């Protein structure tokens, strides 16, 4: 449809009298353009829906912001589609009674098309009050009833009854609480799980293997590598030899190991490990990857040698002060009564000098 034909049809529709469309709520504004108003009879405050549907292939836009449309208040507006055609819907409400007219308004059409001009439409707005006068008279506001006077006489019997009920409820609650408090409680038997203490040397060797698997030296994290390696050795000393090595300096640790009876070889090995680690941690010395790997191998050998030395020393003598005692089994010896007849003479030692009688 050309623009001239649209203008011609719009002019014809605007020239039509109001009576031509006032009879129905569905109004054809132009070919493919219609307007729907519902309902046509409402009461004060009821919602009125005015819908304008445009032709297919176009899109409608909201008109300029409106608060009122003639004697009607605009409650809201929305744009949607129905059967592929755009639709603009306005929600109106009237607060005056009588025959009110919805004035014509323009609906913008996008893409530069001519706006759609609606037509006026009359709505009958009825009052909320009934039409007959008898019903109106029955709704006349009347005076309220006078306030009721309450009796000021105190009712002792009622108060005593409430008091006795409260006392009975309190005694019942106290009895229930005492019964619940003195109830027999069945506690489940708790069986402690056996504590498995793994050997300190095995834990230390596994920790050194895990340190190598983390690959600190390959990533250039030498400080972390040396710090964790010496912490593993300190923990081994604490668990195996009973020395609080984690809280001691290098000098204090060597002194404690010496008092504990560690061999000179073991002291020299630990001293070399501590000195190398202190140079990396505190003197900022940059070691090589090979020296970092060699430190772990030296630590492994020191753990094995120290464990073997401590085991041999425990087997030969009682544990020293500060050394964790290991369980020992003491055999039970039953003393026997000896007599001079059954006593067996003890042979003299090899280096004991013999008597002169024996020599003669």
C-alpha positions as CSV (number, residue, x, y, z in Angstrom):
1,X,0.0,0.0,0.0
2,X,1.5,3.3,-1.1
3,X,1.8,6.4,1.2
4,X,-0.9,8.3,-0.8
5,X,-3.5,5.5,-0.4
6,X,-2.8,5.4,3.4
7,X,-3.2,9.2,3.7
8,X,-6.5,9.0,1.7
9,X,-7.9,6.2,3.9
10,X,-6.9,8.0,7.1
11,X,-8.6,11.2,5.9
12,X,-11.9,9.3,5.2
13,X,-11.8,7.7,8.6
14,X,-11.3,11.0,10.4
15,X,-14.2,12.5,8.5
16,X,-16.6,9.8,9.6
17,X,-19.2,10.8,12.3
18,X,-18.9,9.5,15.8
19,X,-22.1,7.5,15.5
20,X,-20.5,5.2,13.0
21,X,-18.2,3.6,15.6
22,X,-19.9,4.3,18.9
23,X,-22.0,1.2,18.7
24,X,-19.3,-1.5,19.0
25,X,-16.0,-1.9,20.8
26,X,-14.1,-3.3,17.8
27,X,-13.3,-0.4,15.4
28,X,-11.6,-0.7,12.1
29,X,-9.4,2.3,11.6
30,X,-7.9,1.3,8.2
31,X,-7.2,-1.9,6.2
32,X,-5.1,-4.0,8.6
33,X,-5.5,-1.5,11.4
34,X,-8.1,-1.9,14.1
35,X,-8.9,-0.6,17.6
36,X,-10.5,-2.5,20.5
37,X,-12.0,-1.0,23.7
38,X,-13.3,-3.3,26.5
39,X,-15.4,-3.1,28.4
40,X,-17.7,-0.3,27.4
41,X,-19.5,-0.1,30.8
42,X,-17.4,0.0,33.9
43,X,-17.6,1.3,37.5
44,X,-15.4,3.9,39.1
45,X,-11.8,2.7,39.3
46,X,-12.3,-0.4,37.0
47,X,-9.6,-1.0,34.4
48,X,-10.3,-0.2,30.7
49,X,-8.2,-1.8,28.0
50,X,-7.6,0.1,24.7
51,X,-5.8,-1.9,22.1
52,X,-4.5,-0.7,18.7
53,X,-3.3,-3.4,16.2
54,X,-1.2,-2.4,13.2
55,X,-0.6,-4.2,9.9
56,X,1.9,-7.0,9.6
57,X,5.4,-6.1,8.8
58,X,5.4,-3.0,10.9
59,X,6.1,-2.2,14.5
60,X,4.4,0.2,16.8
61,X,6.0,2.5,19.4
62,X,4.7,3.9,22.7
63,X,3.2,7.3,22.4
64,X,4.6,10.2,24.4
65,X,4.4,9.6,28.2
66,X,0.9,10.2,29.2
67,X,-0.5,10.6,32.7
68,X,-4.0,11.2,31.6
69,X,-6.0,10.7,28.4
70,X,-9.0,13.1,28.6
71,X,-11.0,12.3,31.7
72,X,-9.2,8.9,32.1
73,X,-6.0,8.2,34.1
74,X,-3.3,6.1,32.2
75,X,-2.4,3.2,34.4
76,X,0.2,1.7,32.1
77,X,1.0,0.7,28.5
78,X,2.6,-2.3,26.7
79,X,3.6,-3.4,23.2
80,X,3.2,-7.0,22.0
81,X,2.2,-9.1,18.9
82,X,-0.8,-11.1,18.0
83,X,-0.9,-13.3,14.9
84,X,2.2,-11.6,13.6
85,X,0.8,-8.1,13.9
86,X,2.0,-5.5,16.4
87,X,-0.4,-4.4,19.2
88,X,-0.2,-1.4,21.5
89,X,-2.3,-1.7,24.7
90,X,-3.2,1.1,27.1
91,X,-4.8,0.5,30.5
92,X,-7.1,3.3,31.6
93,X,-9.3,4.0,34.6
94,X,-12.0,6.7,35.3
95,X,-13.0,8.2,38.6
96,X,-16.0,10.2,37.4
97,X,-19.4,8.8,36.7
98,X,-21.4,9.4,33.5
99,X,-20.7,9.0,29.8
100,X,-17.1,9.8,29.3
101,X,-15.2,9.9,26.0
102,X,-11.8,8.5,25.3
103,X,-10.2,11.1,22.9
104,X,-8.3,10.2,19.8
105,X,-4.5,9.9,20.0
106,X,-1.6,9.1,17.7
107,X,0.3,5.8,17.7
108,X,3.8,6.2,16.3
109,X,4.9,3.7,13.6
110,X,8.6,2.9,13.2
111,X,10.5,3.0,9.9
112,X,9.2,6.5,9.1
113,X,5.6,5.4,8.4
114,X,2.6,7.6,9.0
115,X,1.3,7.4,12.6
116,X,-2.0,5.6,13.3
117,X,-4.7,8.0,14.4
118,X,-7.3,6.4,16.7
119,X,-10.9,7.6,17.0
120,X,-12.9,8.8,20.1
121,X,-14.9,6.3,22.0
122,X,-17.5,6.7,24.8
123,X,-17.4,4.7,28.0
124,X,-20.2,4.6,30.5
125,X,-18.9,4.8,34.1
126,X,-21.3,3.8,36.8
127,X,-21.2,4.6,40.5
128,X,-20.4,2.1,43.2
129,X,-23.5,2.9,45.2
130,X,-26.8,1.2,44.3
131,X,-29.2,3.0,42.1
132,X,-32.4,2.7,44.3
133,X,-32.9,5.3,47.1
134,X,-33.9,2.8,49.7
135,X,-30.5,1.1,49.4
136,X,-28.8,4.4,49.6
137,X,-30.7,5.3,52.8
138,X,-29.8,2.0,54.4
139,X,-26.1,2.8,53.9
140,X,-26.3,6.2,55.7
141,X,-23.7,6.5,58.4
142,X,-25.1,6.2,61.8
143,X,-23.7,7.1,65.2
144,X,-21.6,4.5,66.9
145,X,-22.8,2.6,70.0
146,X,-21.8,4.1,73.3
147,X,-18.8,2.4,75.0
148,X,-19.6,-0.5,77.2
149,X,-18.9,-0.1,80.9
150,X,-16.9,-2.9,82.5
151,X,-17.6,-4.0,86.0
152,X,-15.1,-2.7,88.5
153,X,-15.9,-5.4,91.1
154,X,-12.9,-7.7,91.7
155,X,-13.9,-11.4,91.3
156,X,-12.0,-13.3,93.9
157,X,-13.3,-16.7,92.8
158,X,-12.2,-16.2,89.2
159,X,-8.7,-15.0,90.3
160,X,-8.4,-17.9,92.7
161,X,-9.3,-20.4,89.9
162,X,-6.7,-18.9,87.6
163,X,-4.1,-19.1,90.3
164,X,-4.8,-22.7,91.1
165,X,-4.6,-23.6,87.5
166,X,-1.2,-21.9,87.2
167,X,0.0,-23.7,90.3
168,X,-1.1,-27.1,89.0
169,X,0.6,-26.5,85.6
170,X,3.8,-25.5,87.4
171,X,3.8,-28.6,89.6
172,X,3.1,-30.8,86.5
173,X,6.0,-29.2,84.7
174,X,8.4,-29.6,87.6
175,X,7.4,-33.3,87.9
176,X,7.9,-33.9,84.2
177,X,11.3,-32.2,84.4
178,X,12.5,-34.3,87.4
179,X,11.4,-37.4,85.7
180,X,13.2,-36.5,82.5
181,X,16.3,-35.5,84.5
182,X,16.5,-38.8,86.4
183,X,15.8,-41.0,83.4
184,X,18.3,-43.8,82.8
185,X,20.8,-42.9,80.2
186,X,22.4,-45.6,78.1
187,X,25.7,-44.5,76.8
188,X,27.2,-46.5,73.9
189,X,30.5,-48.2,74.6
190,X,33.3,-46.3,73.1
191,X,36.1,-48.5,71.8
192,X,39.3,-46.5,71.3
193,X,41.0,-47.2,67.9
194,X,44.4,-48.7,68.2
195,X,47.2,-46.2,67.8
196,X,49.7,-47.3,65.2
197,X,53.1,-45.6,65.7
198,X,55.2,-45.9,62.6
199,X,58.9,-46.1,62.9
200,X,60.6,-42.6,62.8
201,X,63.2,-43.7,60.3
202,X,60.6,-45.0,57.9
203,X,58.6,-41.8,58.2
204,X,61.8,-39.7,57.5
205,X,62.8,-41.7,54.4
206,X,59.3,-41.4,53.0
207,X,59.2,-37.7,53.6
208,X,62.6,-37.3,51.8
209,X,61.2,-39.2,48.8
210,X,58.1,-36.9,48.8
211,X,60.4,-33.9,48.9
212,X,62.3,-35.1,45.8
213,X,58.9,-35.7,44.1
214,X,57.9,-32.1,44.6
215,X,60.8,-31.0,42.5
216,X,61.8,-27.8,44.4
217,X,65.4,-27.9,43.1
218,X,64.3,-28.3,39.4
219,X,62.1,-25.2,39.8
220,X,64.8,-23.1,41.5
221,X,63.2,-23.1,44.9
222,X,66.4,-24.0,46.7
223,X,65.5,-22.3,50.0
224,X,62.3,-24.3,50.3
225,X,64.2,-27.5,49.4
226,X,66.9,-27.1,52.0
227,X,64.5,-25.9,54.7
228,X,62.1,-28.8,54.3
229,X,65.0,-31.3,54.2
230,X,66.5,-30.1,57.5
231,X,63.0,-30.0,59.1
232,X,62.6,-33.7,58.2
233,X,65.9,-34.5,59.8
234,X,65.0,-32.5,62.9
235,X,61.7,-34.3,63.2
236,X,63.5,-37.6,62.9
237,X,65.9,-36.7,65.7
238,X,62.9,-35.6,67.9
239,X,60.9,-38.8,67.4
240,X,63.9,-41.3,67.4
241,X,66.3,-39.8,69.9
242,X,63.8,-37.8,72.1
243,X,65.5,-34.4,71.5
244,X,63.4,-31.3,70.9
245,X,65.2,-30.5,67.7
246,X,62.5,-28.4,66.0
247,X,62.9,-25.6,68.5
248,X,66.8,-25.6,68.7
249,X,69.4,-23.7,66.7
250,X,72.1,-25.6,64.8
251,X,74.6,-25.2,67.6
252,X,72.1,-26.3,70.2
253,X,71.1,-29.3,68.1
254,X,74.7,-30.5,67.8
255,X,75.3,-30.1,71.5
256,X,72.2,-32.1,72.3
257,X,73.2,-34.9,69.9
258,X,76.7,-35.0,71.5
259,X,75.1,-35.3,75.0
260,X,72.9,-38.0,73.7
261,X,75.9,-40.1,72.8
262,X,75.9,-39.8,69.0
263,X,79.1,-40.9,67.3
264,X,81.7,-38.5,65.9
265,X,80.8,-39.6,62.4
266,X,77.1,-38.9,63.0
267,X,77.9,-35.5,64.5
268,X,80.1,-34.6,61.6
269,X,77.4,-35.6,59.1
270,X,74.7,-33.5,60.8
271,X,77.1,-30.6,61.1
272,X,77.9,-30.6,57.4
273,X,74.1,-30.8,56.5
274,X,73.3,-27.9,58.9
275,X,76.1,-25.8,57.6
276,X,75.1,-26.3,54.0
277,X,71.4,-25.5,54.7
278,X,72.3,-22.4,56.7
279,X,74.3,-21.0,53.8
280,X,71.4,-21.4,51.5
281,X,68.7,-20.1,53.9
282,X,70.6,-17.2,55.5
283,X,73.6,-16.4,53.4
284,X,71.6,-16.4,50.1
285,X,74.0,-18.9,48.5
286,X,72.8,-20.3,45.2
287,X,73.5,-24.1,45.0
288,X,73.2,-26.3,42.0
289,X,70.6,-28.8,41.3
290,X,73.2,-31.6,41.7
291,X,74.2,-30.4,45.2
292,X,70.5,-30.2,46.2
293,X,69.9,-33.7,45.1
294,X,73.1,-34.9,46.9
295,X,71.9,-33.2,50.1
296,X,68.8,-35.5,50.1
297,X,70.9,-38.6,49.5
298,X,73.3,-37.6,52.3
299,X,70.3,-37.1,54.6
300,X,69.0,-40.6,53.7
301,X,72.3,-42.1,54.6
302,X,72.5,-40.2,57.9
303,X,69.0,-41.3,58.9
304,X,69.9,-45.0,58.3
305,X,73.2,-44.8,60.1
306,X,71.8,-42.9,63.1
307,X,68.9,-45.3,63.4
308,X,71.3,-48.3,63.3
309,X,73.6,-46.7,65.9
310,X,70.7,-45.9,68.2
311,X,69.4,-49.4,67.9
312,X,72.8,-50.9,68.8
313,X,73.3,-48.6,71.7
314,X,69.8,-49.4,73.1
315,X,70.6,-53.1,72.9
316,X,73.9,-52.8,74.8
317,X,72.9,-50.4,77.6
318,X,69.8,-48.8,79.2
319,X,68.5,-45.8,77.4
320,X,70.2,-42.5,78.2
321,X,68.4,-39.5,79.8
322,X,66.1,-38.0,77.2
323,X,66.0,-41.2,75.0
324,X,62.5,-42.7,74.7
325,X,62.5,-46.1,76.4
326,X,61.6,-49.1,74.3
327,X,59.5,-51.8,75.9
328,X,61.5,-54.7,77.2
329,X,60.5,-58.1,78.5
330,X,62.0,-59.1,81.8
331,X,62.0,-62.9,82.4
332,X,60.6,-64.0,85.8
333,X,63.2,-66.0,87.8
334,X,61.9,-68.2,90.6
335,X,64.5,-68.5,93.3
336,X,65.4,-72.1,94.5
337,X,66.5,-73.1,97.9
338,X,70.0,-74.7,98.0
339,X,71.5,-76.8,100.8
340,X,75.1,-77.5,101.5
341,X,74.6,-81.0,100.2
342,X,73.1,-79.9,96.8
343,X,75.3,-76.8,96.4
344,X,77.6,-77.0,93.5
345,X,81.0,-75.4,94.0
346,X,81.8,-72.6,91.6
347,X,85.0,-73.3,89.6
348,X,87.6,-70.6,89.9
349,X,88.2,-68.2,87.1
350,X,90.9,-68.8,84.6
351,X,93.0,-65.9,85.9
352,X,92.4,-66.5,89.6
353,X,95.5,-67.9,91.3
354,X,95.3,-71.4,92.7
355,X,95.9,-72.2,96.4
356,X,99.1,-73.8,97.5
357,X,97.3,-77.0,98.4
358,X,96.1,-77.4,94.9
359,X,99.6,-76.8,93.7
360,X,101.1,-79.4,95.9
